[in-house]
Amino acid sequence: MGLGAALRHMMLVQRGHMFGWLPVGMAAGIALFFGLRFEPSYTLIASVAIGGLCCAMVSRRLGEIAGPFAVLFALIAFGFVMAGWRAHSVAGPILDWRYYGPVEGRIVGMDRSGSDAVRLTLDRVKLDRVSPEDTPTRVRVSLHGDAGLGVTPVPGLRVMTTAHLSPPGGPVEPGGFDFQRHAWFAELGAVGYTRVPVLAVSEAAFDMGQTVFAVRMAMSEHVRAHLPGDVGGFAAAVTTGDRSGISQEALQDLRASNTAHLLAISGLHMGLLSGFVFGLLRVVLALIPHVALHWPTRKLAAIGALAAASVYLALSGGNVATERAFIMVAVALCAVLVNRRALSLRAVAMAALIVLTLRPEALMGPGFQMSFAATTALVAVFGWIRDSDLKFGPKWAQPFVALFISSAVAGLATAPIGAAHFNAIAQYGLLANLLSVPLMGALIIPAAVFALVLAPFGAEGLGLWFMGLGLEWILGVAQYVSALDGSRRFVAGPNAWVLPLMAVGALFVILWQGRARYSGVLAIAVSLSLWQFGQRPTILIADTGTLVGVMTEQGRALSRDKGAGFVARNWLENDGDGGDQSQAASRWRDRDFVAHVRGKKARVSFSGCAAGRIIVVDGDVDTSDAHCLVLDPKKLRTTGSVAVIAQPDDTWALKTARDVTGDRMWSGWARYPMPKLEGFEVARGVRTAQKADLSVRPAVSGQ
């Protein structure tokens, strides 16, 4: 068989199974857009769109081999264009300096920060001495210290305070989480904090969105009134998406036991709710003889379940995770309406296409990745079990076996993604989920539905009481599991190629037909090897110059034990270090190749330095006599955070956050010229300097 015939046969085998690759092509285009280090012009985006359209138009004429690849290129172009359109559609002003003064705006969001501070998101913002065209669309203010609310926070209420605001920060290290991009798509043009009370300016102004927000918060308050403490906060999170009532201690227990996903209104909750309503309606309709005999009860139940899911979407706030879950449930229920299999890889692919079209940026977040990884793996595994007609144990035990398999498969599919984004593995997560997840479907979600049904009669307390019993059990399991020795193992963050390569390998195993599919296992193995042998930076420098970290044999040493806590925590987590900042600071020693000049007195006494050293300062200094690399806030503002990596060939590799992310519309770096950092030419890529330029070798290789 010739090569052409072999390729033709291979593509014929794939016929009927190509639909699952459509979202993969679109995701590749989106990733290409976000991976660019420059902002594509309208001309480039239009050219890509035209090229994609041409590929789609000629795909049918290219035959069985080239045709599918033309469709794939068209989907890549479509993803690229949709990401560009979405990025421009949410464009808004970004504050480009540190602001202190009056802040006025309308409350459109309330939550809690990682430090457990209440945060308010404001729109229709007014800032003193800032023109309307330069004022951010939205700002987010955390209430710190003795700050409080002079009035009860009400959605739509216009408030004012005096706050510190600054632009959204860049990655804490090159290649790290890009908060600037996240804030851009959330339309946040500034973030900050206040230490003074927040006061009301005018009555609440409601539109449709604010009305739903007000209903959500009223429901959340009502639930917490019936169920105090963390149980009430958990119940509010499950029913309305409001997590502000749950403590940080309970949240940490849930994370350490891998049950924190039960807090988010995701595919599990949406699926359980719609499934319960679907089953309940089928039972009720079956009890009415005329309806059962003459009406399409299955389709009527699907319509009712879809309506219930729509109400749940509205009441939960409609965030990205909930929208994704609703789309997946809606696709499954619509499949029932048109007499198709509700749960199939085709349905999952359709849901992914819709989500990526509406929110292309979701691809870059852990929510999208973990949700679709779990769903795809579950559908594939249970489809294989169904097609193979496998039975596990007696009939009465099969539900328990199915629960074990689903928890194990979902945990295995999401564990690498969770470890890559959050740098931790819950080693007893399977146990915690086996003890917790069944209650969500058997007790908590049905109790929530009955509480809603009984609410008009004032009897919702009964449903909430039963709901509280289940949630109290889950919190108890989380507390017990998180207290076990070794419950949480920290892992170092992977490089940028690990997750994409792993995803392609897994998708090839699931979607490709024929024995060649098992070559995807090789890609997964290679990705794990890249992760295992990846190198962490020898030196990390914060983008404000307030913190320096040097890798040592005992772990990363930090230059201070307090301050810049968010940066320190992220560096240590990315190293796979579960210690705290004070422990890391105890490892710090003066080194010949790097020094951190902190404080006004130290900056005043700074008198230059010898060639071959890196000096980091937290304020402005005179560098006219400096013969080394001096990184001050002014320079770091143009580069972002900096990583210095020791190379095997006895050189140093300097990489900045700007090198990795490039000059994109959300980064704000384009307004600054590319700097020259005395001896290191910062450009779009890694530049090296001979080790001879530095006085000593690094303490360790940075493993």
C-alpha positions in Angstrom: 0.0 0.0 0.0 1.5 3.3 -1.1 1.7 6.4 1.2 -1.3 8.1 -0.5 -3.5 5.0 -0.1 -2.4 4.6 3.5 -3.3 8.2 4.3 -6.7 7.8 2.5 -7.5 4.7 4.5 -6.5 6.4 7.7 -8.8 9.4 7.0 -11.6 7.0 6.0 -11.4 5.3 9.4 -11.8 8.7 11.0 -15.0 9.5 9.1 -17.8 10.1 11.5 -15.4 10.8 14.4 -14.0 14.2 13.2 -16.5 16.4 15.0 -14.6 16.1 18.3 -11.6 17.7 16.7 -13.4 20.9 15.8 -13.0 22.6 19.3 -9.4 21.4 19.3 -8.7 23.4 16.1 -10.5 26.4 17.5 -8.6 26.2 20.8 -5.3 26.1 18.8 -6.3 29.4 17.1 -7.2 31.0 20.5 -3.9 29.8 22.0 -2.0 31.2 19.0 -3.6 34.6 19.5 -2.8 34.7 23.2 0.7 33.3 22.6 1.7 36.2 20.3 4.2 38.7 21.8 2.9 41.6 19.8 -0.6 42.9 19.3 -2.0 41.8 15.9 -3.4 44.6 13.8 -6.9 44.7 12.4 -5.3 44.0 9.0 -3.7 40.8 10.3 -6.9 39.7 12.0 -8.9 40.4 8.8 -6.3 38.5 6.7 -6.5 35.5 9.0 -10.3 35.6 8.7 -10.2 35.7 4.9 -7.7 32.8 4.9 -9.9 30.7 7.2 -13.0 31.4 5.0 -11.1 30.4 1.9 -10.0 27.1 3.6 -13.6 26.4 4.6 -14.9 27.1 1.1 -12.4 24.8 -0.7 -12.3 22.0 1.9 -14.9 19.9 0.0 -12.9 20.1 -3.2 -9.6 19.0 -1.7 -10.6 15.3 -1.2 -10.6 12.9 1.7 -7.0 13.6 2.8 -6.6 17.4 2.5 -10.2 18.4 3.1 -10.2 17.7 6.9 -7.0 19.6 7.3 -8.5 22.6 5.4 -11.4 22.5 7.9 -8.9 22.3 10.7 -7.0 25.4 9.4 -10.4 27.2 9.1 -11.2 26.4 12.7 -7.7 27.7 13.8 -8.4 30.9 11.9 -11.9 31.2 13.5 -10.5 30.8 17.0 -7.8 33.4 16.3 -10.4 35.9 15.0 -12.9 35.3 17.8 -10.1 35.8 20.4 -9.1 39.1 18.7 -12.7 40.2 18.5 -13.4 39.4 22.1 -10.2 41.2 23.3 -11.1 44.4 21.4 -14.8 44.2 22.5 -13.9 44.5 26.2 -11.3 47.2 25.7 -11.3 49.9 28.2 -9.0 52.4 29.9 -6.3 51.1 32.3 -5.0 53.3 35.1 -1.3 53.8 34.4 -0.2 55.3 37.6 -0.7 54.9 41.4 -3.8 56.9 42.4 -4.8 58.0 45.8 -8.0 60.0 46.3 -11.8 59.8 46.1 -13.4 56.8 44.3 -17.0 56.8 43.5 -19.0 54.1 41.7 -21.9 51.6 41.6 -21.6 48.2 43.4 -21.8 45.5 40.8 -19.9 42.7 42.6 -19.1 41.7 46.1 -16.7 38.9 47.2 -13.7 38.2 49.4 -10.0 38.4 48.6 -7.4 35.7 49.4 -6.7 37.6 52.7 -10.4 37.3 53.6 -11.0 41.0 53.0 -14.4 42.1 51.6 -14.0 43.4 48.0 -16.3 45.6 46.1 -16.4 45.8 42.3 -17.6 49.2 41.0 -18.7 50.4 37.6 -19.8 53.9 36.4 -16.6 55.1 38.2 -15.6 58.6 38.9 -12.0 59.5 40.0 -10.8 62.9 41.1 -8.7 64.7 38.5 -9.2 61.9 35.9 -11.0 62.6 32.7 -14.0 60.3 31.8 -12.2 58.9 28.8 -9.2 57.8 31.0 -11.4 56.5 33.8 -11.5 52.6 34.1 -14.7 50.9 33.2 -14.6 49.0 36.5 -12.4 49.1 39.6 -12.1 46.6 42.5 -11.5 47.9 46.0 -10.6 45.7 49.0 -11.6 46.9 52.5 -8.6 46.7 54.7 -7.7 47.6 58.3 -10.5 49.4 60.0 -12.4 50.1 56.8 -16.0 49.2 56.8 -19.3 50.0 55.2 -21.1 53.0 56.5 -24.2 51.5 54.9 -25.4 48.0 54.2 -23.9 47.0 50.8 -26.7 46.7 48.3 -26.3 45.7 44.6 -26.7 48.8 42.5 -25.9 51.2 45.4 -23.7 54.1 44.5 -20.9 54.5 47.0 -17.7 56.5 47.6 -14.5 56.2 49.6 -10.9 57.3 49.5 -8.7 54.5 48.1 -5.3 53.6 46.8 -5.6 52.3 43.2 -3.0 51.0 40.8 -3.0 49.2 37.4 -3.5 45.4 37.5 -0.2 43.8 38.2 1.7 41.7 35.8 2.9 38.1 36.3 4.8 37.7 39.6 7.4 35.8 37.6 8.1 35.4 33.8 5.6 32.8 32.5 3.4 33.0 35.6 -0.3 33.7 35.8 -1.1 36.9 33.8 -3.4 38.9 36.0 -3.3 41.8 33.6 -4.9 39.6 30.9 -7.4 38.3 33.4 -8.3 41.8 34.5 -8.6 43.0 30.9 -11.4 40.5 30.1 -13.1 41.2 33.5 -13.0 44.9 32.4 -11.0 45.8 35.6 -8.9 48.9 34.8 -7.6 49.3 38.4 -7.4 47.5 41.7 -6.7 48.7 45.1 -7.7 49.0 48.7 -9.1 51.5 51.3 -8.7 51.9 55.0 -11.6 54.3 55.5 -15.4 53.6 55.5 -17.4 53.3 52.4 -20.4 55.7 52.3 -23.6 55.8 50.2 -23.9 58.5 47.6 -27.3 57.8 46.2 -30.1 55.2 46.1 -29.5 51.9 44.4 -29.9 52.2 40.6 -31.2 48.9 39.1 -31.1 47.5 35.7 -31.8 43.8 34.8 -28.4 42.6 35.8 -28.5 44.5 39.1 -32.0 43.2 39.8 -30.8 39.6 39.5 -27.7 40.5 41.6 -29.9 41.9 44.3 -32.1 38.8 44.3 -29.0 36.6 44.6 -27.6 38.5 47.5 -31.0 38.6 49.3 -31.2 34.8 48.8 -27.7 34.4 50.1 -28.4 36.4 53.2 -31.7 34.5 53.8 -29.9 31.1 53.5 -27.2 32.2 55.9 -29.8 33.4 58.4 -31.2 29.8 58.5 -27.8 28.1 58.4 -25.1 30.1 60.3 -21.4 29.7 60.1 -19.5 27.8 57.4 -22.5 25.6 56.7 -24.5 28.6 55.7 -21.7 30.0 53.7 -21.3 26.7 51.9 -25.1 26.6 51.2 -25.1 30.2 49.9 -22.2 29.3 47.6 -24.0 26.2 46.2 -27.3 28.0 45.7 -26.3 31.6 44.7 -22.6 31.5 43.9 -21.8 33.9 46.8 -18.7 32.6 48.6 -18.3 35.5 51.0 -19.8 33.6 53.9 -17.3 30.8 54.1 -14.2 31.1 56.2 -10.6 30.8 55.0 -10.1 27.8 57.3 -12.9 25.9 55.8 -11.8 26.9 52.3 -8.3 25.6 52.9 -9.7 22.3 54.2 -11.8 21.9 51.1 -8.8 22.6 48.9 -6.5 20.2 50.8 -9.1 17.5 50.4 -9.8 18.2 46.7 -13.4 18.9 47.4 -13.3 22.7 46.8 -14.9 22.1 43.4 -18.2 21.4 45.3 -18.2 25.2 46.2 -18.3 26.3 42.5 -21.6 26.1 40.6 -20.1 23.9 37.9 -21.1 20.9 35.8 -21.7 18.7 38.8 -24.2 21.0 40.5 -25.9 22.0 37.2 -26.0 18.3 36.1 -27.4 17.1 39.5 -30.0 19.9 39.5 -31.2 19.3 36.0 -31.0 15.6 36.4 -33.1 15.6 39.6 -35.7 17.9 38.0 -35.8 15.8 34.8 -36.3 12.6 36.8 -38.9 14.2 39.2 -40.9 15.6 36.2 -40.9 12.2 34.5 -42.2 10.5 37.6 -44.9 13.1 38.1 -46.0 13.0 34.4 -46.0 9.2 34.5 -48.5 9.3 37.4 -51.0 11.0 35.1 -52.4 8.2 32.8 -53.6 10.4 29.9 -50.4 12.4 29.9 -48.2 9.3 30.1 -50.0 7.6 27.2 -50.4 10.6 24.8 -47.8 13.2 25.6 -44.0 13.1 25.0 -43.2 13.0 28.7 -39.4 12.6 28.1 -39.2 15.7 26.1 -41.5 17.6 28.4 -39.3 16.7 31.3 -36.2 17.8 29.3 -37.9 21.2 28.7 -38.7 21.6 32.4 -35.1 20.6 33.4 -33.8 23.2 30.9 -36.0 25.8 32.5 -34.8 24.9 36.0 -31.1 25.1 34.8 -31.8 28.5 33.2 -33.2 29.8 36.5 -30.2 28.4 38.4 -27.9 30.1 35.9 -29.5 33.4 36.6 -29.6 33.0 40.4 -26.0 31.9 40.5 -24.6 35.1 38.9 -23.8 33.7 35.5 -20.0 33.6 35.9 -17.8 31.8 33.3 -17.8 28.5 35.2 -21.6 28.4 35.6 -22.2 29.5 32.0 -19.9 26.7 30.8 -21.9 24.2 33.0 -25.2 25.5 31.7 -24.1 25.2 28.1 -23.0 21.6 28.6 -26.3 20.7 30.3 -28.3 22.6 27.7 -26.6 20.7 24.9 -27.4 17.4 26.6 -31.1 18.3 27.1 -31.5 19.6 23.6 -30.0 16.2 22.4 -32.9 14.5 24.3 -35.4 16.8 22.5 -34.1 15.8 19.1 -33.8 12.1 20.0 -30.0 12.0 20.2 -27.8 10.5 22.9 -27.5 13.1 25.6 -24.0 12.3 26.8 -21.5 11.8 23.9 -18.2 13.2 22.8 -20.1 15.0 20.1 -22.2 16.8 22.7 -19.1 17.7 24.7 -17.5 19.0 21.5 -20.6 21.2 20.8 -20.5 22.6 24.3 -16.8 23.4 24.0 -17.4 25.2 20.6 -20.1 27.3 22.1 -18.1 28.3 25.2 -15.0 29.1 23.1 -17.0 31.2 20.8 -18.6 33.2 23.6 -15.6 33.4 25.9 -12.4 32.6 24.1 -10.3 33.7 27.1 -11.8 30.9 29.1 -9.4 28.5 27.4 -6.4 29.9 29.3 -8.0 29.4 32.8 -8.1 26.3 35.0 -11.9 26.2 35.1 -12.4 25.5 31.4 -9.5 23.1 31.3 -10.5 21.0 34.3 -14.2 21.0 33.5 -13.8 19.8 29.9 -10.9 17.4 30.9 -13.2 15.7 33.5 -16.2 15.6 31.2 -14.4 14.3 28.2 -12.6 11.6 30.2 -15.9 10.5 31.9 -17.9 10.3 28.6 -15.0 8.4 26.9 -14.5 5.9 29.7 -18.2 5.2 30.4 -18.8 5.0 26.6 -16.1 2.4 26.3 -17.6 0.5 29.3 -21.0 0.6 27.6 -19.8 -0.4 24.2 -17.8 -3.2 25.7 -20.8 -4.4 27.7 -18.7 -4.6 30.9 -20.3 -5.4 34.2 -18.6 -4.8 37.5 -20.1 -6.9 40.3 -23.7 -7.6 41.1 -26.5 -5.3 40.0 -27.0 -3.8 43.4 -23.3 -2.8 43.6 -23.1 -1.2 40.2 -24.1 2.3 41.4 -21.3 2.3 43.9 -18.8 1.0 41.3 -19.9 3.7 38.9 -19.3 6.3 41.7 -15.8 5.0 42.3 -15.0 4.9 38.6 -16.3 8.4 38.0 -14.5 9.9 41.0 -11.2 8.1 40.0 -11.5 9.1 36.3 -12.4 12.7 37.0 -9.6 13.0 39.6 -7.0 11.5 37.3 -8.1 13.7 34.4 -8.0 17.0 36.4 -5.1 16.2 38.8 -2.3 17.3 36.3 -4.2 20.5 35.5 -4.8 21.3 39.1 -1.2 20.6 40.0 0.0 22.8 37.2 -2.1 25.8 38.2 -2.2 25.4 41.9 1.0 23.5 42.6 -0.5 21.0 44.9 -1.9 17.5 44.8 -4.6 16.3 47.3 -3.3 12.8 47.9 -6.5 11.7 49.7 -8.8 13.5 47.2 -10.4 10.3 46.0 -11.4 9.3 49.5 -12.8 12.7 50.3 -14.8 12.8 47.0 -16.2 9.3 47.5 -17.4 10.3 50.9 -18.8 13.7 49.8 -20.0 13.7 46.2 -22.9 11.2 46.6 -24.5 13.5 49.2 -24.7 16.3 46.6 -27.0 14.3 44.4 -28.8 12.2 47.1 -29.5 15.0 49.6 -28.1 18.5 49.1 -29.4 19.3 45.6 -32.9 17.7 46.2 -33.1 19.6 49.5 -32.2 22.8 47.8 -35.0 22.3 45.2 -37.6 21.5 47.9 -36.5 24.6 49.8 -37.1 26.7 46.7 -40.5 25.0 46.2 -41.5 25.5 49.8 -40.3 29.1 50.0 -43.6 30.8 48.8 -45.3 29.0 51.8 -42.6 30.1 54.3 -41.5 26.5 54.9 -38.1 26.6 53.2 -36.4 26.1 56.5 -37.2 22.4 56.4 -35.4 21.9 53.0 -32.5 24.1 54.2 -32.2 22.0 57.4 -31.7 18.8 55.4 -29.3 20.6 53.1 -27.3 21.8 56.1 -26.9 18.2 57.3 -25.3 17.2 54.1 -23.0 20.2 53.9 -22.0 19.7 57.5 -20.9 16.2 56.7 -18.8 17.4 53.7 -17.1 20.0 55.8 -16.4 17.4 58.4 -14.9 15.1 55.8 -12.8 17.9 54.4 -11.5 18.8 57.9 -10.6 15.2 58.7 -8.9 14.4 55.4 -6.9 17.7 55.3 -5.6 16.8 58.8 -4.1 13.5 57.6 -0.3 13.3 57.3 0.7 14.1 53.7 -2.8 15.1 52.7 -1.4 17.8 50.4 1.8 17.4 48.4 3.3 20.5 46.7 4.8 20.3 43.2 6.8 22.7 41.1 5.1 24.4 38.3 5.7 23.1 34.8 7.0 25.0 31.8 4.6 26.4 29.2 4.7 23.3 26.9 3.8 20.6 29.4 0.0 21.0 29.6 -0.6 21.6 25.8 1.5 18.5 25.0 -0.3 16.4 27.6 -3.7 17.6 26.3 -2.9 16.8 22.7 -1.7 13.3 23.8 -4.9 12.6 25.8 -7.2 13.9 23.1 -5.4 11.7 20.5 -6.0 8.7 22.7 -9.7 9.5 23.1 -10.6 10.9 19.7 -8.4 9.2 17.2 -9.6 5.9 15.7 -7.3 2.9 15.2 -4.1 1.7 16.9 -2.3 4.9 16.2 -4.3 6.5 19.0 -2.0 4.9 21.6 0.9 7.1 20.3 -0.8 9.8 22.4 0.5 7.9 25.5 4.0 8.8 24.3 3.1 12.5 24.2 1.8 12.3 27.7 4.9 10.5 28.9 7.1 13.2 27.3 5.1 16.0 28.9 5.5 14.4 32.3 9.3 14.0 31.7 9.5 17.7 30.8 7.7 18.5 34.0 9.9 16.3 36.1 13.1 17.7 34.8 12.1 21.3 34.4 14.4 24.0 35.9 13.2 26.7 38.2 14.9 30.2 38.0 18.0 30.7 40.1 17.0 34.3 40.9 13.6 35.9 40.9 13.0 39.6 41.1 9.6 41.2 41.8 8.4 43.8 39.4 8.4 46.5 42.1 11.9 45.7 43.4 10.5 44.9 46.8 11.4 41.2 46.9 14.3 39.0 45.7 14.4 35.2 45.8 17.5 33.0 45.3 17.4 29.2 44.9 19.5 27.4 47.5 20.0 23.8 48.4 17.4 24.2 51.2 14.9 25.9 48.8 14.3 29.5 47.7 15.7 32.2 50.0 13.7 35.4 50.2 15.2 38.8 51.0 12.5 39.8 53.5 10.2 38.0 55.9 7.2 40.4 55.6 5.8 42.5 52.7 5.1 41.4 49.1 3.3 38.4 50.6 1.4 37.6 47.5 4.5 37.5 45.4 6.4 35.4 48.0 3.6 32.9 48.3 3.4 32.4 44.5 7.1 32.0 44.1 7.2 29.3 46.9 4.2 27.5 45.5 5.7 27.5 42.0 8.9 26.0 43.5 6.7 23.2 45.1 7.6 24.6 48.5 4.9 24.4 51.1 6.7 26.6 53.6 5.8 30.2 54.4 7.6 33.5 53.8 9.3 33.7 57.2 10.9 30.2 56.7 12.1 31.2 53.3 13.5 34.5 54.6 15.6 32.6 57.3 17.6 31.1 54.4 18.7 34.5 53.1 22.4 35.3 53.1 24.4 38.0 51.4 25.7 36.8 48.1 28.4 38.1 45.8 26.3 37.9 42.6 23.0 39.5 43.9 22.1 42.0 46.6 18.8 43.6 47.6 19.0 47.3 48.7 16.0 48.1 50.9 15.0 51.2 52.7 15.7 54.9 52.3 19.0 54.8 54.3 20.4 52.0 52.2 19.4 53.7 49.0 21.1 57.0 50.1 24.3 55.2 51.0 24.3 53.3 47.7 27.5 54.3 45.7 27.5 52.0 42.8 28.8 48.5 42.6 31.4 46.3 41.0 31.0 44.8 37.6 29.3 41.4 37.5 26.7 41.9 40.2 22.9 42.3 40.1 21.7 44.9 42.5 17.9 45.2 43.2 16.6 48.4 44.9 13.1 49.2 46.1 13.3 52.9 45.2 15.1 55.4 43.0 18.9 55.6 43.2 21.7 57.3 41.3 23.1 54.7 38.9 25.6 57.0 37.1 28.6 55.3 38.8 27.2 51.8 38.8 29.1 49.2 36.7 26.7 46.3 37.5 23.1 45.5 36.6 20.9 47.8 38.7 17.2 47.0 38.8 15.1 49.7 40.3 11.3 50.3 40.1 11.7 52.6 37.2 13.4 49.9 35.1 11.3 47.1 36.4 8.2 49.0 35.4 9.3 48.6 31.8 10.2 44.9 32.0 8.0 43.4 34.7 9.3 40.7 36.9 12.7 39.2 36.1 14.1 35.7 36.2 17.8 34.8 36.0 18.5 31.2 35.1 21.8 29.4 35.4 22.6 27.6 32.2 24.6 24.3 31.8 27.1 26.1 29.5 28.2 28.4 32.3 26.1 31.4 31.3 23.3 33.3 32.8 20.0 33.6 31.0 17.9 36.7 31.7 14.2 36.6 31.1 11.6 39.2 31.9 7.8 39.0 32.1 7.8 41.4 29.1 9.8 38.9 27.1 7.2 36.2 27.7 3.9 38.1 27.4 5.0 40.7 24.9 3.5 44.1 24.3 -0.2 43.3 24.3 -3.1 45.7 24.7 -3.7 44.5 28.3 0.0 44.7 29.4 0.5 48.4 29.1 4.2 47.9 28.4 4.0 49.2 24.8 4.1 52.8 26.1 7.6 52.2 27.5 10.6 51.7 25.2 12.6 48.5 25.5 15.3 49.3 28.1 19.0 48.3 28.1 19.9 46.9 31.5 23.6 47.7 31.7 25.3 44.7 30.1 22.1 42.8 29.4 20.2 43.6 26.2 16.5 43.0 27.0 14.8 42.0 23.8 12.0 39.6 22.6 13.7 36.4 23.8 16.2 35.2 26.2 19.5 37.0 26.2 22.7 35.5 27.7 25.7 37.1 29.3 28.9 35.1 29.8 29.5 34.0 33.4 32.7 35.9 33.3 30.5 39.0 33.5 29.5 38.0 37.0 31.9 37.6 39.9 30.9 34.1 41.1 29.0 31.1 40.1 25.5 30.8 41.4 25.0 28.9 44.7 23.1 26.0 43.0 22.0 25.1 39.5 18.4 26.0 40.3 16.9 22.6 40.2 
